[in-house]
Amino acid sequence: MDINYVTAGAEEQMRILKQYCKTVNAIDVYFLITIFNRNKNMQDFREHVLFQEKGDGFNWLRGSYNQIIEKRIVDGRQGIEQENC
């Protein structure tokens, strides 16, 4: 099953987390998961991840796509990224 935790509502996120905890607690092995959150540098994100203008008549499409992606980041994650430790 594919779950998009970021776009799920608060109630659905809590349900997913509780189910995940039940699954982890059922495993008879000790392990530790550490999640390190930090604010995402949106300017760096715009320069290295989003589509750049090319002057080929399709910049309107790239701009629309980039706006959708940025909005989802702001709405879903408030500009926070996770880093594995």
Distance bins in CASP14 RR format, pairs under 12 A and 6 or more apart:
PFRMAT RR
TARGET T0000
AUTHOR 0000-0000-0000
RMODE 2
METHOD distances of the structure
MODEL  1
1 16 0 0 0 0 0 1 0 0 0 0 0
1 19 0 0 0 0 0 1 0 0 0 0 0
2 8 0 0 0 0 0 1 0 0 0 0 0
2 16 0 0 0 0 0 1 0 0 0 0 0
3 9 0 0 0 0 0 1 0 0 0 0 0
3 12 0 0 0 0 1 0 0 0 0 0 0
3 13 0 0 0 0 1 0 0 0 0 0 0
3 15 0 0 0 0 0 1 0 0 0 0 0
3 16 1 0 0 1 0 0 0 0 0 0 0
3 17 0 0 0 0 0 1 0 0 0 0 0
3 19 0 0 0 0 1 0 0 0 0 0 0
3 20 0 0 0 0 1 0 0 0 0 0 0
4 12 0 0 0 0 1 0 0 0 0 0 0
4 13 0 0 0 0 0 1 0 0 0 0 0
4 16 0 0 0 0 1 0 0 0 0 0 0
4 72 0 0 0 0 0 1 0 0 0 0 0
4 76 0 0 0 0 0 1 0 0 0 0 0
4 77 0 0 0 0 0 1 0 0 0 0 0
5 12 0 0 0 0 1 0 0 0 0 0 0
5 13 1 0 0 1 0 0 0 0 0 0 0
5 14 0 0 0 0 0 1 0 0 0 0 0
5 15 0 0 0 0 0 1 0 0 0 0 0
5 16 1 0 1 0 0 0 0 0 0 0 0
5 17 0 0 0 0 1 0 0 0 0 0 0
5 19 0 0 0 0 0 1 0 0 0 0 0
5 20 0 0 0 0 1 0 0 0 0 0 0
5 35 0 0 0 0 0 1 0 0 0 0 0
5 76 0 0 0 0 1 0 0 0 0 0 0
5 77 0 0 0 0 0 1 0 0 0 0 0
5 82 0 0 0 0 0 1 0 0 0 0 0
6 12 0 0 0 0 0 1 0 0 0 0 0
6 13 0 0 0 0 1 0 0 0 0 0 0
6 16 0 0 0 0 0 1 0 0 0 0 0
6 72 1 0 0 1 0 0 0 0 0 0 0
6 73 0 0 0 0 1 0 0 0 0 0 0
6 74 0 0 0 0 0 1 0 0 0 0 0
6 75 0 0 0 0 1 0 0 0 0 0 0
6 76 1 0 1 0 0 0 0 0 0 0 0
6 77 1 0 1 0 0 0 0 0 0 0 0
6 78 0 0 0 0 0 1 0 0 0 0 0
6 79 0 0 0 0 0 1 0 0 0 0 0
6 80 0 0 0 0 0 1 0 0 0 0 0
6 81 0 0 0 0 0 1 0 0 0 0 0
6 82 0 0 0 0 0 1 0 0 0 0 0
7 13 0 0 0 0 1 0 0 0 0 0 0
7 16 0 0 0 0 0 1 0 0 0 0 0
7 71 0 0 0 0 0 1 0 0 0 0 0
7 72 1 0 0 1 0 0 0 0 0 0 0
7 73 0 0 0 0 0 1 0 0 0 0 0
7 75 0 0 0 0 1 0 0 0 0 0 0
7 76 1 0 0 1 0 0 0 0 0 0 0
7 77 0 0 0 0 1 0 0 0 0 0 0
8 14 0 0 0 0 1 0 0 0 0 0 0
8 15 0 0 0 0 1 0 0 0 0 0 0
8 16 1 0 0 1 0 0 0 0 0 0 0
8 17 0 0 0 0 0 1 0 0 0 0 0
8 75 0 0 0 0 0 1 0 0 0 0 0
8 76 0 0 0 0 1 0 0 0 0 0 0
8 77 0 0 0 0 0 1 0 0 0 0 0
9 15 0 0 0 0 1 0 0 0 0 0 0
9 16 0 0 0 0 1 0 0 0 0 0 0
9 17 0 0 0 0 0 1 0 0 0 0 0
9 75 0 0 0 0 0 1 0 0 0 0 0
9 76 0 0 0 0 1 0 0 0 0 0 0
10 16 0 0 0 0 0 1 0 0 0 0 0
10 17 0 0 0 0 0 1 0 0 0 0 0
10 76 0 0 0 0 0 1 0 0 0 0 0
11 17 0 0 0 0 0 1 0 0 0 0 0
11 18 0 0 0 0 0 1 0 0 0 0 0
12 18 0 0 0 0 0 1 0 0 0 0 0
12 19 0 0 0 0 0 1 0 0 0 0 0
13 19 0 0 0 0 0 1 0 0 0 0 0
13 20 0 0 0 0 0 1 0 0 0 0 0
13 76 0 0 0 0 0 1 0 0 0 0 0
13 77 0 0 0 0 0 1 0 0 0 0 0
14 20 0 0 0 0 0 1 0 0 0 0 0
14 21 0 0 0 0 0 1 0 0 0 0 0
15 21 0 0 0 0 0 1 0 0 0 0 0
15 22 0 0 0 0 0 1 0 0 0 0 0
16 22 0 0 0 0 0 1 0 0 0 0 0
16 23 0 0 0 0 0 1 0 0 0 0 0
17 23 0 0 0 0 0 1 0 0 0 0 0
17 24 0 0 0 0 0 1 0 0 0 0 0
17 35 0 0 0 0 0 1 0 0 0 0 0
18 24 0 0 0 0 0 1 0 0 0 0 0
18 25 0 0 0 0 0 1 0 0 0 0 0
19 25 0 0 0 0 0 1 0 0 0 0 0
19 26 0 0 0 0 0 1 0 0 0 0 0
20 26 0 0 0 0 0 1 0 0 0 0 0
20 27 0 0 0 0 0 1 0 0 0 0 0
20 33 0 0 0 0 1 0 0 0 0 0 0
21 27 0 0 0 0 0 1 0 0 0 0 0
21 33 0 0 0 0 0 1 0 0 0 0 0
24 30 0 0 0 0 0 1 0 0 0 0 0
24 31 0 0 0 0 1 0 0 0 0 0 0
24 32 0 0 0 0 0 1 0 0 0 0 0
24 33 0 0 0 0 1 0 0 0 0 0 0
25 31 0 0 0 0 0 1 0 0 0 0 0
27 33 0 0 0 0 0 1 0 0 0 0 0
32 85 0 0 0 0 1 0 0 0 0 0 0
33 82 0 0 0 0 0 1 0 0 0 0 0
33 84 0 0 0 0 1 0 0 0 0 0 0
33 85 0 0 0 0 1 0 0 0 0 0 0
34 82 0 0 0 0 0 1 0 0 0 0 0
34 83 0 0 0 0 1 0 0 0 0 0 0
34 84 1 0 0 1 0 0 0 0 0 0 0
34 85 1 0 1 0 0 0 0 0 0 0 0
35 80 0 0 0 0 0 1 0 0 0 0 0
35 81 0 0 0 0 0 1 0 0 0 0 0
35 82 1 0 1 0 0 0 0 0 0 0 0
35 83 0 0 0 0 1 0 0 0 0 0 0
35 84 0 0 0 0 1 0 0 0 0 0 0
35 85 1 0 0 1 0 0 0 0 0 0 0
36 80 0 0 0 0 0 1 0 0 0 0 0
36 81 0 0 0 0 1 0 0 0 0 0 0
36 82 1 0 0 1 0 0 0 0 0 0 0
36 83 1 0 1 0 0 0 0 0 0 0 0
36 84 1 0 0 1 0 0 0 0 0 0 0
36 85 1 0 1 0 0 0 0 0 0 0 0
37 77 0 0 0 0 1 0 0 0 0 0 0
37 78 0 0 0 0 1 0 0 0 0 0 0
37 79 0 0 0 0 1 0 0 0 0 0 0
37 80 1 0 1 0 0 0 0 0 0 0 0
37 81 1 0 0 1 0 0 0 0 0 0 0
37 82 1 0 1 0 0 0 0 0 0 0 0
37 83 1 0 0 1 0 0 0 0 0 0 0
37 84 0 0 0 0 0 1 0 0 0 0 0
37 85 0 0 0 0 0 1 0 0 0 0 0
38 77 0 0 0 0 0 1 0 0 0 0 0
38 78 0 0 0 0 0 1 0 0 0 0 0
38 79 0 0 0 0 1 0 0 0 0 0 0
38 80 1 0 0 1 0 0 0 0 0 0 0
38 81 1 0 0 1 0 0 0 0 0 0 0
38 82 0 0 0 0 1 0 0 0 0 0 0
38 83 1 0 0 1 0 0 0 0 0 0 0
38 85 0 0 0 0 0 1 0 0 0 0 0
39 45 0 0 0 0 0 1 0 0 0 0 0
39 73 0 0 0 0 0 1 0 0 0 0 0
39 74 0 0 0 0 0 1 0 0 0 0 0
39 77 0 0 0 0 0 1 0 0 0 0 0
39 78 0 0 0 0 1 0 0 0 0 0 0
39 79 1 0 0 1 0 0 0 0 0 0 0
39 80 1 0 0 1 0 0 0 0 0 0 0
39 81 1 0 0 1 0 0 0 0 0 0 0
39 82 0 0 0 0 0 1 0 0 0 0 0
39 83 0 0 0 0 0 1 0 0 0 0 0
40 46 0 0 0 0 0 1 0 0 0 0 0
40 48 0 0 0 0 0 1 0 0 0 0 0
40 49 0 0 0 0 1 0 0 0 0 0 0
40 70 0 0 0 0 0 1 0 0 0 0 0
40 73 1 0 0 1 0 0 0 0 0 0 0
40 74 0 0 0 0 1 0 0 0 0 0 0
40 76 0 0 0 0 0 1 0 0 0 0 0
40 77 1 0 0 1 0 0 0 0 0 0 0
40 78 0 0 0 0 1 0 0 0 0 0 0
40 79 1 0 1 0 0 0 0 0 0 0 0
40 80 1 0 0 1 0 0 0 0 0 0 0
40 81 1 0 1 0 0 0 0 0 0 0 0
40 82 0 0 0 0 1 0 0 0 0 0 0
40 83 0 0 0 0 0 1 0 0 0 0 0
41 47 0 0 0 0 1 0 0 0 0 0 0
41 48 0 0 0 0 1 0 0 0 0 0 0
41 49 0 0 0 0 0 1 0 0 0 0 0
41 73 0 0 0 0 0 1 0 0 0 0 0
41 79 0 0 0 0 1 0 0 0 0 0 0
41 80 0 0 0 0 0 1 0 0 0 0 0
41 81 0 0 0 0 1 0 0 0 0 0 0
42 48 0 0 0 0 0 1 0 0 0 0 0
42 49 0 0 0 0 0 1 0 0 0 0 0
42 50 0 0 0 0 1 0 0 0 0 0 0
42 66 0 0 0 0 0 1 0 0 0 0 0
42 69 0 0 0 0 0 1 0 0 0 0 0
42 70 1 0 0 1 0 0 0 0 0 0 0
42 71 0 0 0 0 0 1 0 0 0 0 0
42 73 1 0 0 1 0 0 0 0 0 0 0
42 74 0 0 0 0 1 0 0 0 0 0 0
42 77 0 0 0 0 0 1 0 0 0 0 0
42 78 0 0 0 0 0 1 0 0 0 0 0
42 79 1 0 0 1 0 0 0 0 0 0 0
42 80 0 0 0 0 0 1 0 0 0 0 0
42 81 0 0 0 0 0 1 0 0 0 0 0
43 49 0 0 0 0 0 1 0 0 0 0 0
43 50 0 0 0 0 0 1 0 0 0 0 0
43 70 0 0 0 0 0 1 0 0 0 0 0
44 50 0 0 0 0 0 1 0 0 0 0 0
44 79 0 0 0 0 0 1 0 0 0 0 0
44 81 0 0 0 0 0 1 0 0 0 0 0
45 66 0 0 0 0 0 1 0 0 0 0 0
45 69 0 0 0 0 1 0 0 0 0 0 0
45 70 0 0 0 0 1 0 0 0 0 0 0
45 73 1 0 0 1 0 0 0 0 0 0 0
45 74 0 0 0 0 0 1 0 0 0 0 0
45 77 0 0 0 0 0 1 0 0 0 0 0
45 79 0 0 0 0 1 0 0 0 0 0 0
45 80 0 0 0 0 0 1 0 0 0 0 0
45 81 0 0 0 0 1 0 0 0 0 0 0
46 52 0 0 0 0 1 0 0 0 0 0 0
46 53 0 0 0 0 0 1 0 0 0 0 0
46 62 0 0 0 0 0 1 0 0 0 0 0
46 63 0 0 0 0 0 1 0 0 0 0 0
46 66 1 0 0 1 0 0 0 0 0 0 0
46 67 0 0 0 0 0 1 0 0 0 0 0
46 69 0 0 0 0 1 0 0 0 0 0 0
46 70 1 0 0 1 0 0 0 0 0 0 0
46 73 0 0 0 0 0 1 0 0 0 0 0
47 66 0 0 0 0 0 1 0 0 0 0 0
49 65 0 0 0 0 0 1 0 0 0 0 0
49 66 0 0 0 0 1 0 0 0 0 0 0
49 69 1 0 0 1 0 0 0 0 0 0 0
49 70 0 0 0 0 1 0 0 0 0 0 0
49 73 0 0 0 0 1 0 0 0 0 0 0
49 81 0 0 0 0 0 1 0 0 0 0 0
50 62 1 0 0 1 0 0 0 0 0 0 0
50 63 0 0 0 0 1 0 0 0 0 0 0
50 64 0 0 0 0 0 1 0 0 0 0 0
50 65 1 0 0 1 0 0 0 0 0 0 0
50 66 1 0 1 0 0 0 0 0 0 0 0
50 67 0 0 0 0 1 0 0 0 0 0 0
50 68 0 0 0 0 0 1 0 0 0 0 0
50 69 1 0 0 1 0 0 0 0 0 0 0
50 70 1 0 0 1 0 0 0 0 0 0 0
50 72 0 0 0 0 0 1 0 0 0 0 0
50 73 0 0 0 0 0 1 0 0 0 0 0
51 58 0 0 0 0 1 0 0 0 0 0 0
51 59 0 0 0 0 1 0 0 0 0 0 0
51 60 0 0 0 0 0 1 0 0 0 0 0
51 61 0 0 0 0 1 0 0 0 0 0 0
51 62 1 1 0 0 0 0 0 0 0 0 0
51 63 1 0 0 1 0 0 0 0 0 0 0
51 64 0 0 0 0 1 0 0 0 0 0 0
51 65 1 0 0 1 0 0 0 0 0 0 0
51 66 1 0 1 0 0 0 0 0 0 0 0
51 67 0 0 0 0 0 1 0 0 0 0 0
51 68 0 0 0 0 0 1 0 0 0 0 0
51 69 0 0 0 0 1 0 0 0 0 0 0
51 70 0 0 0 0 0 1 0 0 0 0 0
52 58 0 0 0 0 0 1 0 0 0 0 0
52 59 0 0 0 0 1 0 0 0 0 0 0
52 62 1 0 0 1 0 0 0 0 0 0 0
52 63 0 0 0 0 1 0 0 0 0 0 0
52 65 0 0 0 0 0 1 0 0 0 0 0
52 66 0 0 0 0 1 0 0 0 0 0 0
53 59 1 0 1 0 0 0 0 0 0 0 0
53 60 0 0 0 0 1 0 0 0 0 0 0
53 61 0 0 0 0 0 1 0 0 0 0 0
53 62 1 0 0 1 0 0 0 0 0 0 0
53 63 0 0 0 0 1 0 0 0 0 0 0
53 65 0 0 0 0 0 1 0 0 0 0 0
53 66 0 0 0 0 1 0 0 0 0 0 0
54 60 0 0 0 0 0 1 0 0 0 0 0
54 61 0 0 0 0 0 1 0 0 0 0 0
54 62 1 0 0 1 0 0 0 0 0 0 0
54 63 0 0 0 0 0 1 0 0 0 0 0
55 61 0 0 0 0 0 1 0 0 0 0 0
55 62 0 0 0 0 1 0 0 0 0 0 0
55 63 0 0 0 0 0 1 0 0 0 0 0
56 62 0 0 0 0 1 0 0 0 0 0 0
57 63 0 0 0 0 0 1 0 0 0 0 0
58 64 0 0 0 0 0 1 0 0 0 0 0
58 65 0 0 0 0 0 1 0 0 0 0 0
59 65 0 0 0 0 0 1 0 0 0 0 0
59 66 0 0 0 0 1 0 0 0 0 0 0
60 66 0 0 0 0 0 1 0 0 0 0 0
60 67 0 0 0 0 0 1 0 0 0 0 0
61 67 0 0 0 0 0 1 0 0 0 0 0
61 68 0 0 0 0 0 1 0 0 0 0 0
62 68 0 0 0 0 0 1 0 0 0 0 0
62 69 0 0 0 0 0 1 0 0 0 0 0
63 69 0 0 0 0 1 0 0 0 0 0 0
63 70 0 0 0 0 1 0 0 0 0 0 0
63 71 0 0 0 0 0 1 0 0 0 0 0
64 70 0 0 0 0 0 1 0 0 0 0 0
64 71 0 0 0 0 0 1 0 0 0 0 0
65 71 0 0 0 0 0 1 0 0 0 0 0
65 72 0 0 0 0 0 1 0 0 0 0 0
66 72 0 0 0 0 0 1 0 0 0 0 0
66 73 0 0 0 0 0 1 0 0 0 0 0
67 73 0 0 0 0 0 1 0 0 0 0 0
67 74 0 0 0 0 0 1 0 0 0 0 0
68 74 0 0 0 0 0 1 0 0 0 0 0
68 75 0 0 0 0 0 1 0 0 0 0 0
69 75 0 0 0 0 0 1 0 0 0 0 0
69 76 0 0 0 0 0 1 0 0 0 0 0
69 77 0 0 0 0 0 1 0 0 0 0 0
69 79 0 0 0 0 0 1 0 0 0 0 0
70 76 0 0 0 0 0 1 0 0 0 0 0
70 77 0 0 0 0 0 1 0 0 0 0 0
70 79 0 0 0 0 1 0 0 0 0 0 0
71 77 0 0 0 0 0 1 0 0 0 0 0
71 78 0 0 0 0 0 1 0 0 0 0 0
71 79 0 0 0 0 0 1 0 0 0 0 0
72 78 0 0 0 0 0 1 0 0 0 0 0
72 79 0 0 0 0 0 1 0 0 0 0 0
73 79 1 0 1 0 0 0 0 0 0 0 0
73 80 0 0 0 0 1 0 0 0 0 0 0
73 81 0 0 0 0 1 0 0 0 0 0 0
74 80 0 0 0 0 0 1 0 0 0 0 0
END
